[in-house]
Amino acid sequence: MKSEPGDVVVRYISSGCNNTPHALDWNNAGLVAYAAFCNVVIYDPQNGEGGKVLYTLTNHKSKVMAVKWVLNTSLDPEHKDLVSCSLDKTAILWKYVSEGNYLPYHMRGHTDTVEQVDAVKFDNHGESTTLIATASADCTVKLWIQPKDNSEIQCIQTLTIPSKAYNLHTLTVRILVIQETALVFCGADDCNVHIYVLDLTSHQVTKSSVKLMGHENWIRSLDIRLHCMADQEGYLLRSYVNGNLLQKRASNKYNSNTTANVNQVFHLEQPPTEEDLVQNTLWPEVQKLYGHGYEIYSLAASHDGTLLASACKATKPEHAAIIIW
């Protein structure tokens, strides 16, 4: 007698994280997205005693290099969408549809590995718009835009970043919702952080004359948090290099411990001028943080801007530490 198969129930999923510097990211709801070979895994560390893998997103054809939750600056600041990039030379925007259902939007055009990705979602004349930046080993940064939910993604600009060793390492992009302008921060192996200004109406990019210097080796990662302090705006950029020195540059104009919700920072009355950037923002160097004994590989700031986490490459298990500053 032939027996009928019963329902198959998944009891446990175990999937290791890829060994790349930007393969994991937290959102403000406490969920973790991380790269697991060709897949993107969404994990809830608070589910049960050992956490639980909630969803596995599959669409990349090769190793996923970086994963990032999309920063949402709208009135509903929950981070639900995410982006990923891969050794397969593509990036994907994963649009949240419903629980466990994510719709992939592909970005193709790079000629080498896409090493890092960042994205911001903002309100643009009543439309929910997503701006994405991808950094590739082909020494270019591509800027992509999805004008409204569920529309096709368009590549609006390609920036060529000089590279001494054909190795672009870091990228971050944040949107200032003022006069339809976006600032794009890029760092590479020339030891500098470059700033680009994107007009969100014409999609034209101009390179700022401001170049952030001070590192003595390749910049492997950078992060930016924008703070609203009373009626003033302050900018804090954190970056680190191929060494054991961590540098922080911040505005010396504002020294308040009172910060508002991070999504309020994007609603400013006027854009910062280059003179302001040079004199008041990111300069001078505030502090050097020592503690790691090997190459610092990853850096992240908390959403409220009060904590800074750093991790380094380790040759021994006892040296594999994450430091909270």
C-alpha positions as CSV (number, residue, x, y, z in Angstrom):
1,M,0.0,0.0,0.0
2,K,1.4,3.4,-1.0
3,S,1.5,5.9,1.7
4,E,0.7,9.6,1.2
5,P,3.5,12.0,2.0
6,G,2.9,14.4,4.8
7,D,3.6,18.1,5.1
8,V,7.3,19.0,5.1
9,V,8.1,21.4,7.9
10,V,11.4,23.3,8.2
11,R,12.7,22.9,11.7
12,Y,16.1,24.6,11.5
13,I,18.2,26.5,8.9
14,S,21.9,27.0,9.4
15,S,23.8,29.2,7.0
16,G,27.2,30.8,7.5
17,C,28.0,34.4,6.7
18,N,30.4,35.2,3.8
19,N,33.9,36.3,4.8
20,T,33.7,39.8,3.2
21,P,33.8,43.1,5.2
22,H,30.3,44.3,4.4
23,A,28.4,41.0,4.3
24,L,26.1,41.8,7.2
25,D,23.8,44.7,8.2
26,W,21.3,45.4,11.0
27,N,18.1,47.3,10.5
28,N,16.3,49.5,13.0
29,A,13.7,46.7,13.7
30,G,16.5,44.4,15.0
31,L,16.7,42.1,12.0
32,V,20.0,41.1,10.4
33,A,20.5,40.7,6.7
34,Y,23.7,38.8,5.7
35,A,25.3,37.2,2.7
36,A,25.5,33.4,2.6
37,F,27.3,32.4,-0.6
38,C,24.9,33.3,-3.5
39,N,22.1,34.1,-1.2
40,V,20.8,36.9,1.1
41,V,19.6,35.7,4.5
42,I,17.3,37.6,6.8
43,Y,17.8,36.5,10.4
44,D,16.1,37.4,13.7
45,P,18.6,37.2,16.6
46,Q,15.8,37.6,19.1
47,N,13.7,34.7,17.9
48,G,14.1,31.8,20.4
49,E,17.3,31.0,22.3
50,G,19.6,31.0,19.2
51,G,17.8,33.2,16.8
52,K,16.1,32.1,13.6
53,V,16.6,32.4,9.9
54,L,13.3,34.0,8.6
55,Y,13.8,34.2,4.9
56,T,16.4,33.3,2.2
57,L,16.5,35.5,-0.9
58,T,18.0,33.8,-4.0
59,N,18.8,35.4,-7.3
60,H,22.5,36.1,-7.5
61,K,24.6,33.7,-9.6
62,S,27.8,34.0,-7.6
63,K,29.1,35.0,-4.1
64,V,27.4,38.0,-2.5
65,M,29.9,40.6,-1.5
66,A,27.8,43.1,0.5
67,V,24.3,43.6,1.9
68,K,22.7,46.8,3.1
69,W,19.2,47.7,4.4
70,V,17.8,50.7,2.5
71,L,17.8,53.8,4.7
72,N,14.2,55.1,4.7
73,T,13.9,58.9,5.4
74,S,10.1,59.0,4.8
75,L,7.5,59.5,7.6
76,D,7.6,55.7,8.0
77,P,11.3,55.2,8.7
78,E,11.2,51.4,9.0
79,H,13.9,49.6,7.0
80,K,12.2,46.9,5.0
81,D,13.9,47.0,1.5
82,L,17.5,45.9,1.1
83,V,20.2,45.9,-1.5
84,S,22.9,43.4,-2.3
85,C,25.9,43.1,-4.7
86,S,27.8,40.2,-6.0
87,L,30.8,38.7,-7.7
88,D,28.5,38.2,-10.6
89,K,28.9,41.9,-11.5
90,T,25.3,42.8,-10.5
91,A,23.4,44.4,-7.7
92,I,19.8,43.7,-6.6
93,L,17.3,45.9,-4.9
94,W,15.0,43.6,-2.9
95,K,11.6,45.4,-2.5
96,Y,9.5,44.3,0.4
97,V,6.0,43.2,-0.7
98,S,4.8,41.1,2.3
99,E,6.2,38.8,4.9
100,G,8.7,36.6,3.2
101,N,8.0,38.1,-0.2
102,Y,10.7,40.3,-1.7
103,L,10.6,41.4,-5.4
104,P,14.1,41.6,-7.0
105,Y,15.2,44.5,-9.2
106,H,18.5,43.9,-11.0
107,M,21.2,46.4,-11.7
108,R,23.5,45.4,-14.5
109,G,26.3,47.4,-16.2
110,H,29.5,46.9,-14.2
111,T,32.3,45.0,-15.9
112,D,33.9,43.5,-12.7
113,T,32.9,42.5,-9.2
114,V,30.4,44.9,-7.4
115,E,32.1,45.2,-4.0
116,Q,29.8,47.6,-2.1
117,V,26.4,49.0,-2.3
118,D,24.3,51.6,-0.4
119,A,20.8,53.0,-0.9
120,V,18.4,55.6,0.5
121,K,14.6,55.9,0.1
122,F,13.1,59.3,0.2
123,D,9.9,61.3,-0.7
124,N,10.2,63.1,-4.0
125,H,7.2,65.2,-4.8
126,G,4.9,62.6,-3.3
127,E,6.6,59.6,-4.9
128,S,8.6,57.1,-2.9
129,T,12.0,57.2,-4.7
130,T,15.1,55.0,-4.0
131,L,18.6,56.2,-4.8
132,I,21.3,53.4,-5.0
133,A,25.1,53.6,-5.4
134,T,27.2,50.6,-6.4
135,A,31.0,50.5,-6.2
136,S,32.9,48.0,-8.4
137,A,36.4,46.7,-8.9
138,D,36.1,48.2,-12.4
139,C,37.0,51.5,-10.7
140,T,33.5,53.0,-11.2
141,V,30.7,54.1,-9.0
142,K,27.3,53.8,-10.6
143,L,24.3,55.8,-9.4
144,W,20.9,54.3,-9.9
145,I,17.4,55.6,-9.3
146,Q,14.0,54.0,-8.9
147,P,11.7,57.0,-9.4
148,K,8.7,55.4,-7.7
149,D,7.8,52.0,-6.1
150,N,7.7,49.1,-8.6
151,S,9.1,51.1,-11.5
152,E,12.2,50.1,-13.4
153,I,15.6,51.1,-12.0
154,Q,17.7,53.5,-14.2
155,C,21.4,54.1,-14.2
156,I,21.7,57.9,-14.1
157,Q,25.5,58.4,-13.6
158,T,28.8,56.6,-13.8
159,L,31.6,58.0,-11.7
160,T,35.2,57.0,-12.5
161,I,37.2,56.8,-9.3
162,P,41.0,56.9,-9.6
163,S,42.6,53.7,-8.2
164,K,46.3,53.1,-7.8
165,A,45.9,49.4,-7.4
166,Y,42.7,48.8,-9.4
167,N,40.8,48.2,-6.2
168,L,37.9,50.4,-5.1
169,H,37.1,49.6,-1.5
170,T,34.4,51.8,0.0
171,L,31.3,53.7,-0.7
172,T,28.5,55.4,1.2
173,V,25.7,57.7,0.0
174,R,23.2,59.7,2.0
175,I,20.4,62.0,0.8
176,L,19.9,65.5,2.1
177,V,16.2,66.3,1.1
178,I,17.0,69.9,0.4
179,Q,16.7,71.5,-3.0
180,E,16.7,68.0,-4.5
181,T,20.4,67.4,-3.8
182,A,22.3,64.3,-2.7
183,L,25.8,64.0,-1.4
184,V,27.8,60.9,-2.4
185,F,30.9,60.1,-0.4
186,C,33.5,57.8,-2.0
187,G,36.8,56.5,-0.6
188,A,39.4,54.4,-2.3
189,D,43.1,53.4,-2.3
190,D,44.3,57.0,-2.9
191,C,43.8,57.5,0.8
192,N,41.2,60.2,0.3
193,V,37.4,60.6,0.6
194,H,35.9,62.2,-2.4
195,I,32.6,64.1,-2.3
196,Y,30.1,64.3,-5.3
197,V,27.0,66.4,-5.4
198,L,24.0,64.9,-7.3
199,D,21.1,67.1,-8.6
200,L,18.1,64.8,-8.2
201,T,16.1,66.8,-10.8
202,S,18.6,66.9,-13.7
203,H,20.7,63.9,-12.5
204,Q,23.8,65.9,-13.1
205,V,26.8,65.2,-10.8
206,T,29.5,67.7,-9.9
207,K,32.6,66.8,-7.9
208,S,33.2,69.0,-4.9
209,S,36.5,70.7,-4.5
210,V,36.5,69.4,-1.0
211,K,38.6,66.3,-0.6
212,L,39.0,64.7,2.8
213,M,42.6,63.8,3.4
214,G,44.4,62.4,6.4
215,H,44.5,58.6,6.0
216,E,47.9,57.1,5.2
217,N,46.6,53.9,3.5
218,W,43.7,52.5,1.6
219,I,40.3,53.4,2.9
220,R,38.3,50.2,3.4
221,S,35.1,51.6,4.9
222,L,33.4,54.7,5.8
223,D,30.1,55.6,7.4
224,I,28.2,58.8,7.8
225,R,25.5,59.9,10.3
226,L,23.7,63.2,10.1
227,H,22.5,64.7,13.3
228,C,20.0,67.4,14.1
229,M,21.0,69.4,17.2
230,A,18.4,72.0,18.2
231,D,18.1,74.2,15.1
232,Q,21.5,73.4,13.8
233,E,22.8,70.7,11.5
234,G,26.0,68.7,12.2
235,Y,27.7,66.0,10.1
236,L,29.8,63.2,11.4
237,L,31.9,61.1,9.1
238,R,33.7,58.0,10.3
239,S,36.3,56.2,8.2
240,Y,39.1,53.7,8.6
241,V,42.0,52.3,6.7
242,N,44.2,49.4,6.0
243,G,45.9,49.7,9.4
244,N,45.1,49.9,13.1
245,L,44.3,53.6,13.2
246,L,40.7,54.7,13.3
247,Q,40.0,58.4,12.6
248,K,36.9,60.4,13.3
249,R,36.3,63.8,11.8
250,A,33.3,65.9,13.0
251,S,32.0,69.3,13.1
252,N,33.6,71.4,15.8
253,K,30.7,73.9,15.6
254,Y,28.2,71.8,17.4
255,N,29.0,70.1,20.7
256,S,25.6,69.0,22.0
257,N,24.8,65.6,23.3
258,T,21.1,66.1,22.4
259,T,20.2,64.4,19.1
260,A,16.9,64.1,17.4
261,N,15.6,61.1,15.4
262,V,18.0,60.4,12.6
263,N,15.3,60.7,9.9
264,Q,14.7,64.3,10.9
265,V,18.2,65.3,9.8
266,F,17.4,65.1,6.2
267,H,14.9,67.9,6.2
268,L,17.2,70.9,6.2
269,E,16.4,74.4,5.0
270,Q,19.5,74.9,2.7
271,P,22.4,72.8,1.5
272,P,25.8,73.2,3.1
273,T,28.3,75.3,1.1
274,E,31.8,74.1,0.3
275,E,33.1,76.7,2.7
276,D,30.9,75.2,5.5
277,L,32.2,71.7,4.6
278,V,35.8,72.8,4.9
279,Q,35.5,75.0,8.0
280,N,32.8,73.4,10.0
281,T,32.0,69.9,8.8
282,L,34.2,66.9,9.2
283,W,37.2,69.1,10.2
284,P,39.2,69.1,12.3
285,E,40.0,65.6,13.4
286,V,38.4,65.1,16.8
287,Q,40.0,61.9,18.0
288,K,42.1,58.9,17.1
289,L,40.9,55.6,18.5
290,Y,43.5,52.8,19.2
291,G,42.8,49.3,20.2
292,H,42.9,47.0,17.2
293,G,46.2,45.2,16.4
294,Y,45.6,44.4,12.7
295,E,43.8,45.7,9.6
296,I,40.5,47.3,10.5
297,Y,38.0,45.8,8.1
298,S,34.5,47.1,9.0
299,L,32.9,50.0,10.8
300,A,29.3,50.9,11.6
301,A,27.6,53.6,13.6
302,S,24.3,53.2,15.6
303,H,21.2,54.8,14.2
304,D,21.2,57.4,17.0
305,G,24.8,58.2,16.4
306,T,26.0,57.4,20.0
307,L,27.8,54.1,19.4
308,L,30.6,53.1,17.0
309,A,31.5,49.5,16.3
310,S,34.7,48.4,14.6
311,A,36.2,45.0,13.7
312,C,39.6,44.0,12.4
313,K,41.1,41.2,10.4
314,A,42.4,38.6,12.9
315,T,45.2,36.0,12.6
316,K,44.1,34.2,15.8
317,P,40.6,33.6,17.3
318,E,41.5,35.5,20.5
319,H,42.2,38.6,18.4
320,A,38.8,38.4,16.5
321,A,37.1,41.1,18.5
322,I,34.5,43.8,17.9
323,I,35.1,47.0,19.8
324,I,32.3,49.3,20.8
325,W,33.3,52.9,21.2
